[in-house]
Amino acid sequence: MNYLKILNIIFLIFSILLALGKIIKAIQTKMNMNIPIVPENFMINIISQDIAKVIIIFCVFLFQLKLYRAKKYLFSILLYIVVVLIYNTGYFFL
């Protein structure tokens, strides 16, 4: 049970690092698309999707913390897979 607790802490740290990485990616996207060729709506769509992913990842992270406090380590570790899937999804243009 102790190894699950340690593994859970590692995955919690990875989850928060993925969220911070997505924030940095959104900032870089904004800076790279300041050229006049790219339409404003296109840029806003990409950045808003990055911000939405960050909010979802933070919500999953908070739920992982809640599960960690309840000592449900395995389910909290499995939620890390959800975080990675959200982080790696592409952009959806509607």
N, CA, C and O atoms as a GROMACS GRO file, in nm:
protein
  376
    1MET      N    1   0.082  -0.119   0.000
    1MET     CA    2   0.000   0.000   0.000
    1MET      C    3   0.087   0.126   0.000
    1MET      O    4   0.046   0.230  -0.052
    2ASN      N    5   0.203   0.117   0.057
    2ASN     CA    6   0.292   0.231   0.064
    2ASN      C    7   0.342   0.271  -0.075
    2ASN      O    8   0.358   0.390  -0.103
    3TYR      N    9   0.366   0.173  -0.162
    3TYR     CA   10   0.414   0.204  -0.297
    3TYR      C   11   0.304   0.273  -0.378
    3TYR      O   12   0.334   0.356  -0.464
    4LEU      N   13   0.177   0.241  -0.352
    4LEU     CA   14   0.067   0.310  -0.420
    4LEU      C   15   0.060   0.456  -0.377
    4LEU      O   16   0.031   0.544  -0.458
    5LYS      N   17   0.088   0.482  -0.250
    5LYS     CA   18   0.086   0.618  -0.200
    5LYS      C   19   0.197   0.701  -0.266
    5LYS      O   20   0.174   0.815  -0.306
    6ILE      N   21   0.315   0.643  -0.277
    6ILE     CA   22   0.428   0.713  -0.340
    6ILE      C   23   0.400   0.736  -0.488
    6ILE      O   24   0.426   0.845  -0.540
    7LEU      N   25   0.347   0.634  -0.556
    7LEU     CA   26   0.314   0.646  -0.697
    7LEU      C   27   0.205   0.751  -0.719
    7LEU      O   28   0.208   0.824  -0.818
    8ASN      N   29   0.111   0.757  -0.628
    8ASN     CA   30   0.004   0.855  -0.637
    8ASN      C   31   0.060   0.997  -0.626
    8ASN      O   32   0.018   1.086  -0.700
    9ILE      N   33   0.151   1.019  -0.534
    9ILE     CA   34   0.212   1.151  -0.519
    9ILE      C   35   0.288   1.191  -0.645
    9ILE      O   36   0.282   1.306  -0.688
   10ILE      N   37   0.358   1.096  -0.704
   10ILE     CA   38   0.431   1.124  -0.829
   10ILE      C   39   0.335   1.164  -0.940
   10ILE      O   40   0.360   1.259  -1.013
   11PHE      N   41   0.223   1.091  -0.952
   11PHE     CA   42   0.127   1.123  -1.057
   11PHE      C   43   0.054   1.254  -1.030
   11PHE      O   44   0.015   1.323  -1.125
   12LEU      N   45   0.035   1.289  -0.905
   12LEU     CA   46  -0.022   1.420  -0.873
   12LEU      C   47   0.070   1.532  -0.920
   12LEU      O   48   0.025   1.632  -0.976
   13ILE      N   49   0.199   1.514  -0.898
   13ILE     CA   50   0.297   1.612  -0.944
   13ILE      C   51   0.297   1.620  -1.096
   13ILE      O   52   0.303   1.729  -1.153
   14PHE      N   53   0.292   1.505  -1.163
   14PHE     CA   54   0.287   1.504  -1.309
   14PHE      C   55   0.162   1.573  -1.362
   14PHE      O   56   0.167   1.643  -1.463
   15SER      N   57   0.050   1.555  -1.294
   15SER     CA   58  -0.075   1.619  -1.337
   15SER      C   59  -0.063   1.770  -1.333
   15SER      O   60  -0.104   1.839  -1.426
   16ILE      N   61  -0.008   1.822  -1.225
   16ILE     CA   62   0.006   1.967  -1.213
   16ILE      C   63   0.108   2.019  -1.313
   16ILE      O   64   0.094   2.130  -1.364
   17LEU      N   65   0.212   1.941  -1.342
   17LEU     CA   66   0.310   1.983  -1.443
   17LEU      C   67   0.249   1.986  -1.582
   17LEU      O   68   0.282   2.074  -1.662
   18LEU      N   69   0.160   1.892  -1.612
   18LEU     CA   70   0.092   1.894  -1.742
   18LEU      C   71   0.003   2.017  -1.755
   18LEU      O   72  -0.004   2.078  -1.862
   19ALA      N   73  -0.064   2.054  -1.647
   19ALA     CA   74  -0.149   2.174  -1.651
   19ALA      C   75  -0.063   2.300  -1.672
   19ALA      O   76  -0.099   2.387  -1.751
   20LEU      N   77   0.048   2.308  -1.603
   20LEU     CA   78   0.137   2.423  -1.621
   20LEU      C   79   0.196   2.425  -1.762
   20LEU      O   80   0.212   2.532  -1.821
   21GLY      N   81   0.227   2.308  -1.816
   21GLY     CA   82   0.278   2.300  -1.952
   21GLY      C   83   0.175   2.347  -2.053
   21GLY      O   84   0.210   2.411  -2.153
   22LYS      N   85   0.048   2.317  -2.029
   22LYS     CA   86  -0.058   2.361  -2.119
   22LYS      C   87  -0.076   2.513  -2.111
   22LYS      O   88  -0.106   2.577  -2.212
   23ILE      N   89  -0.057   2.571  -1.993
   23ILE     CA   90  -0.064   2.717  -1.980
   23ILE      C   91   0.048   2.782  -2.060
   23ILE      O   92   0.025   2.880  -2.131
   24ILE      N   93   0.168   2.728  -2.048
   24ILE     CA   94   0.282   2.781  -2.123
   24ILE      C   95   0.258   2.767  -2.273
   24ILE      O   96   0.293   2.856  -2.350
   25LYS      N   97   0.199   2.655  -2.314
   25LYS     CA   98   0.171   2.633  -2.456
   25LYS      C   99   0.070   2.735  -2.508
   25LYS      O  100   0.083   2.783  -2.620
   26ALA      N  101  -0.030   2.768  -2.427
   26ALA     CA  102  -0.129   2.869  -2.468
   26ALA      C  103  -0.064   3.006  -2.484
   26ALA      O  104  -0.097   3.080  -2.576
   27ILE      N  105   0.027   3.039  -2.394
   27ILE     CA  106   0.097   3.168  -2.404
   27ILE      C  107   0.185   3.171  -2.528
   27ILE      O  108   0.189   3.272  -2.598
   28GLN      N  109   0.256   3.061  -2.556
   28GLN     CA  110   0.340   3.056  -2.676
   28GLN      C  111   0.256   3.062  -2.802
   28GLN      O  112   0.297   3.125  -2.900
   29THR      N  113   0.141   2.999  -2.802
   29THR     CA  114   0.052   3.004  -2.919
   29THR      C  115   0.007   3.147  -2.944
   29THR      O  116   0.003   3.192  -3.058
   30LYS      N  117  -0.028   3.218  -2.839
   30LYS     CA  118  -0.070   3.358  -2.852
   30LYS      C  119   0.044   3.442  -2.908
   30LYS      O  120   0.020   3.526  -2.995
   31MET      N  121   0.165   3.420  -2.861
   31MET     CA  122   0.279   3.499  -2.909
   31MET      C  123   0.315   3.463  -3.053
   31MET      O  124   0.355   3.551  -3.129
   32ASN      N  125   0.302   3.337  -3.091
   32ASN     CA  126   0.336   3.295  -3.226
   32ASN      C  127   0.232   3.339  -3.328
   32ASN      O  128   0.265   3.352  -3.447
   33MET      N  129   0.110   3.361  -3.287
   33MET     CA  130   0.004   3.395  -3.381
   33MET      C  131  -0.029   3.543  -3.382
   33MET      O  132  -0.140   3.582  -3.418
   34ASN      N  133   0.064   3.626  -3.344
   34ASN     CA  134   0.042   3.770  -3.349
   34ASN      C  135   0.067   3.827  -3.488
   34ASN      O  136   0.066   3.949  -3.504
   35ILE      N  137   0.088   3.744  -3.586
   35ILE     CA  138   0.108   3.791  -3.722
   35ILE      C  139  -0.029   3.822  -3.784
   35ILE      O  140  -0.127   3.756  -3.749
   36PRO      N  141  -0.036   3.918  -3.872
   36PRO     CA  142  -0.167   3.959  -3.925
   36PRO      C  143  -0.231   3.859  -4.021
   36PRO      O  144  -0.348   3.874  -4.055
   37ILE      N  145  -0.158   3.756  -4.065
   37ILE     CA  146  -0.213   3.659  -4.159
   37ILE      C  147  -0.318   3.570  -4.091
   37ILE      O  148  -0.418   3.533  -4.153
   38VAL      N  149  -0.296   3.538  -3.965
   38VAL     CA  150  -0.385   3.447  -3.892
   38VAL      C  151  -0.511   3.524  -3.848
   38VAL      O  152  -0.500   3.628  -3.785
   39PRO      N  153  -0.629   3.472  -3.883
   39PRO     CA  154  -0.753   3.540  -3.840
   39PRO      C  155  -0.767   3.541  -3.688
   39PRO      O  156  -0.725   3.449  -3.619
   40GLU      N  157  -0.828   3.647  -3.639
   40GLU     CA  158  -0.845   3.665  -3.494
   40GLU      C  159  -0.933   3.555  -3.434
   40GLU      O  160  -0.904   3.506  -3.324
   41ASN      N  161  -1.039   3.516  -3.504
   41ASN     CA  162  -1.128   3.412  -3.452
   41ASN      C  163  -1.056   3.278  -3.438
   41ASN      O  164  -1.079   3.204  -3.343
   42PHE      N  165  -0.969   3.248  -3.533
   42PHE     CA  166  -0.892   3.123  -3.529
   42PHE      C  167  -0.802   3.120  -3.406
   42PHE      O  168  -0.794   3.019  -3.336
   43MET      N  169  -0.734   3.232  -3.381
   43MET     CA  170  -0.642   3.240  -3.267
   43MET      C  171  -0.719   3.230  -3.136
   43MET      O  172  -0.676   3.161  -3.043
   44ILE      N  173  -0.832   3.297  -3.126
   44ILE     CA  174  -0.912   3.293  -3.004
   44ILE      C  175  -0.965   3.152  -2.979
   44ILE      O  176  -0.971   3.108  -2.865
   45ASN      N  177  -1.003   3.082  -3.085
   45ASN     CA  178  -1.052   2.945  -3.073
   45ASN      C  179  -0.945   2.853  -3.017
   45ASN      O  180  -0.972   2.774  -2.926
   46ILE      N  181  -0.824   2.863  -3.069
   46ILE     CA  182  -0.715   2.777  -3.021
   46ILE      C  183  -0.681   2.807  -2.875
   46ILE      O  184  -0.666   2.715  -2.794
   47ILE      N  185  -0.670   2.934  -2.841
   47ILE     CA  186  -0.633   2.970  -2.704
   47ILE      C  187  -0.743   2.934  -2.606
   47ILE      O  188  -0.715   2.890  -2.494
   48SER      N  189  -0.869   2.952  -2.645
   48SER     CA  190  -0.978   2.917  -2.554
   48SER      C  191  -0.984   2.766  -2.531
   48SER      O  192  -1.019   2.721  -2.422
   49GLN      N  193  -0.949   2.687  -2.632
   49GLN     CA  194  -0.945   2.542  -2.613
   49GLN      C  195  -0.830   2.502  -2.520
   49GLN      O  196  -0.846   2.411  -2.439
   50ASP      N  197  -0.715   2.570  -2.530
   50ASP     CA  198  -0.606   2.544  -2.437
   50ASP      C  199  -0.646   2.578  -2.294
   50ASP      O  200  -0.616   2.503  -2.202
   51ILE      N  201  -0.712   2.691  -2.276
   51ILE     CA  202  -0.755   2.732  -2.143
   51ILE      C  203  -0.859   2.636  -2.087
   51ILE      O  204  -0.857   2.604  -1.968
   52ALA      N  205  -0.950   2.589  -2.171
   52ALA     CA  206  -1.050   2.492  -2.126
   52ALA      C  207  -0.984   2.362  -2.081
   52ALA      O  208  -1.024   2.303  -1.982
   53LYS      N  209  -0.881   2.319  -2.155
   53LYS     CA  210  -0.809   2.197  -2.116
   53LYS      C  211  -0.738   2.216  -1.982
   53LYS      O  212  -0.736   2.125  -1.900
   54VAL      N  213  -0.682   2.334  -1.960
   54VAL     CA  214  -0.615   2.362  -1.832
   54VAL      C  215  -0.715   2.355  -1.717
   54VAL      O  216  -0.686   2.298  -1.612
   55ILE      N  217  -0.832   2.413  -1.737
   55ILE     CA  218  -0.934   2.410  -1.631
   55ILE      C  219  -0.978   2.267  -1.602
   55ILE      O  220  -0.994   2.230  -1.486
   56ILE      N  221  -0.996   2.187  -1.707
   56ILE     CA  222  -1.036   2.047  -1.686
   56ILE      C  223  -0.926   1.970  -1.615
   56ILE      O  224  -0.955   1.892  -1.525
   57ILE      N  225  -0.801   1.992  -1.654
   57ILE     CA  226  -0.689   1.922  -1.588
   57ILE      C  227  -0.680   1.962  -1.441
   57ILE      O  228  -0.656   1.876  -1.356
   58PHE      N  229  -0.698   2.090  -1.410
   58PHE     CA  230  -0.696   2.133  -1.270
   58PHE      C  231  -0.812   2.071  -1.191
   58PHE      O  232  -0.794   2.034  -1.075
   59CYS      N  233  -0.929   2.059  -1.252
   59CYS     CA  234  -1.042   1.995  -1.184
   59CYS      C  235  -1.014   1.848  -1.155
   59CYS      O  236  -1.045   1.798  -1.047
   60VAL      N  237  -0.954   1.779  -1.252
   60VAL     CA  238  -0.918   1.638  -1.230
   60VAL      C  239  -0.812   1.629  -1.121
   60VAL      O  240  -0.815   1.537  -1.040
   61PHE      N  241  -0.718   1.724  -1.120
   61PHE     CA  242  -0.615   1.726  -1.016
   61PHE      C  243  -0.677   1.743  -0.878
   61PHE      O  244  -0.638   1.675  -0.783
   62LEU      N  245  -0.773   1.833  -0.866
   62LEU     CA  246  -0.840   1.852  -0.736
   62LEU      C  247  -0.916   1.727  -0.694
   62LEU      O  248  -0.921   1.693  -0.576
   63PHE      N  249  -0.977   1.660  -0.792
   63PHE     CA  250  -1.046   1.535  -0.761
   63PHE      C  251  -0.946   1.427  -0.718
   63PHE      O  252  -0.975   1.346  -0.630
   64GLN      N  253  -0.828   1.427  -0.781
   64GLN     CA  254  -0.723   1.333  -0.739
   64GLN      C  255  -0.681   1.361  -0.595
   64GLN      O  256  -0.659   1.268  -0.517
   65LEU      N  257  -0.670   1.488  -0.559
   65LEU     CA  258  -0.635   1.521  -0.420
   65LEU      C  259  -0.742   1.474  -0.323
   65LEU      O  260  -0.711   1.425  -0.214
   66LYS      N  261  -0.867   1.489  -0.363
   66LYS     CA  262  -0.977   1.443  -0.277
   66LYS      C  263  -0.970   1.291  -0.258
   66LYS      O  264  -0.990   1.241  -0.148
   67LEU      N  265  -0.941   1.220  -0.366
   67LEU     CA  266  -0.927   1.074  -0.356
   67LEU      C  267  -0.804   1.036  -0.274
   67LEU      O  268  -0.805   0.936  -0.203
   68TYR      N  269  -0.698   1.115  -0.284
   68TYR     CA  270  -0.577   1.089  -0.206
   68TYR      C  271  -0.606   1.101  -0.057
   68TYR      O  272  -0.559   1.021   0.024
   69ARG      N  273  -0.683   1.202  -0.022
   69ARG     CA  274  -0.719   1.219   0.120
   69ARG      C  275  -0.808   1.106   0.169
   69ARG      O  276  -0.805   1.070   0.286
   70ALA      N  277  -0.890   1.050   0.078
   70ALA     CA  278  -0.978   0.939   0.114
   70ALA      C  279  -0.905   0.804   0.106
   70ALA      O  280  -0.964   0.699   0.131
   71LYS      N  281  -0.778   0.809   0.072
   71LYS     CA  282  -0.691   0.690   0.063
   71LYS      C  283  -0.740   0.592  -0.044
   71LYS      O  284  -0.731   0.470  -0.026
   72LYS      N  285  -0.791   0.645  -0.153
   72LYS     CA  286  -0.826   0.564  -0.270
   72LYS      C  287  -0.719   0.588  -0.376
   72LYS      O  288  -0.742   0.654  -0.476
   73TYR      N  289  -0.602   0.532  -0.349
   73TYR     CA  290  -0.485   0.563  -0.430
   73TYR      C  291  -0.494   0.510  -0.572
   73TYR      O  292  -0.455   0.580  -0.666
   74LEU      N  293  -0.545   0.390  -0.590
   74LEU     CA  294  -0.546   0.329  -0.722
   74LEU      C  295  -0.636   0.406  -0.819
   74LEU      O  296  -0.597   0.428  -0.933
   75PHE      N  297  -0.753   0.446  -0.774
   75PHE     CA  298  -0.843   0.522  -0.862
   75PHE      C  299  -0.783   0.658  -0.895
   75PHE      O  300  -0.800   0.708  -1.006
   76SER      N  301  -0.715   0.717  -0.800
   76SER     CA  302  -0.650   0.846  -0.824
   76SER      C  303  -0.538   0.832  -0.927
   76SER      O  304  -0.519   0.920  -1.010
   77ILE      N  305  -0.465   0.722  -0.920
   77ILE     CA  306  -0.359   0.697  -1.019
   77ILE      C  307  -0.420   0.675  -1.157
   77ILE      O  308  -0.365   0.722  -1.257
   78LEU      N  309  -0.532   0.605  -1.164
   78LEU     CA  310  -0.596   0.581  -1.292
   78LEU      C  311  -0.650   0.710  -1.355
   78LEU      O  312  -0.660   0.721  -1.477
   79LEU      N  313  -0.684   0.807  -1.273
   79LEU     CA  314  -0.729   0.936  -1.327
   79LEU      C  315  -0.617   1.010  -1.398
   79LEU      O  316  -0.643   1.098  -1.480
   80TYR      N  317  -0.493   0.975  -1.367
   80TYR     CA  318  -0.381   1.037  -1.438
   80TYR      C  319  -0.388   1.006  -1.587
   80TYR      O  320  -0.347   1.087  -1.670
   81ILE      N  321  -0.438   0.887  -1.622
   81ILE     CA  322  -0.455   0.851  -1.763
   81ILE      C  323  -0.552   0.948  -1.830
   81ILE      O  324  -0.531   0.987  -1.945
   82VAL      N  325  -0.657   0.988  -1.759
   82VAL     CA  326  -0.752   1.085  -1.812
   82VAL      C  327  -0.682   1.219  -1.836
   82VAL      O  328  -0.707   1.284  -1.938
   83VAL      N  329  -0.597   1.259  -1.744
   83VAL     CA  330  -0.524   1.385  -1.759
   83VAL      C  331  -0.435   1.380  -1.883
   83VAL      O  332  -0.430   1.477  -1.959
   84VAL      N  333  -0.365   1.270  -1.902
   84VAL     CA  334  -0.276   1.258  -2.019
   84VAL      C  335  -0.357   1.259  -2.148
   84VAL      O  336  -0.315   1.319  -2.247
   85LEU      N  337  -0.471   1.193  -2.149
   85LEU     CA  338  -0.556   1.194  -2.269
   85LEU      C  339  -0.607   1.334  -2.300
   85LEU      O  340  -0.610   1.374  -2.416
   86ILE      N  341  -0.647   1.408  -2.199
   86ILE     CA  342  -0.694   1.544  -2.220
   86ILE      C  343  -0.579   1.631  -2.271
   86ILE      O  344  -0.599   1.714  -2.360
   87TYR      N  345  -0.461   1.613  -2.215
   87TYR     CA  346  -0.345   1.693  -2.255
   87TYR      C  347  -0.308   1.667  -2.401
   87TYR      O  348  -0.266   1.759  -2.472
   88ASN      N  349  -0.321   1.544  -2.446
   88ASN     CA  350  -0.276   1.508  -2.580
   88ASN      C  351  -0.383   1.521  -2.688
   88ASN      O  352  -0.355   1.494  -2.804
   89THR      N  353  -0.504   1.560  -2.652
   89THR     CA  354  -0.606   1.576  -2.756
   89THR      C  355  -0.574   1.697  -2.841
   89THR      O  356  -0.515   1.795  -2.795
   90GLY      N  357  -0.613   1.688  -2.966
   90GLY     CA  358  -0.589   1.799  -3.059
   90GLY      C  359  -0.693   1.907  -3.042
   90GLY      O  360  -0.765   1.912  -2.943
   91TYR      N  361  -0.699   1.993  -3.139
   91TYR     CA  362  -0.796   2.101  -3.137
   91TYR      C  363  -0.921   2.059  -3.212
   91TYR      O  364  -0.913   1.990  -3.313
   92PHE      N  365  -1.035   2.101  -3.162
   92PHE     CA  366  -1.163   2.070  -3.224
   92PHE      C  367  -1.224   2.199  -3.276
   92PHE      O  368  -1.256   2.289  -3.198
   93PHE      N  369  -1.237   2.208  -3.405
   93PHE     CA  370  -1.295   2.328  -3.466
   93PHE      C  371  -1.439   2.301  -3.501
   93PHE      O  372  -1.469   2.213  -3.582
   94LEU      N  373  -1.528   2.375  -3.440
   94LEU     CA  374  -1.672   2.355  -3.463
   94LEU      C  375  -1.725   2.458  -3.561
   94LEU      O  376  -1.844   2.457  -3.592
   0.00000   0.00000   0.00000
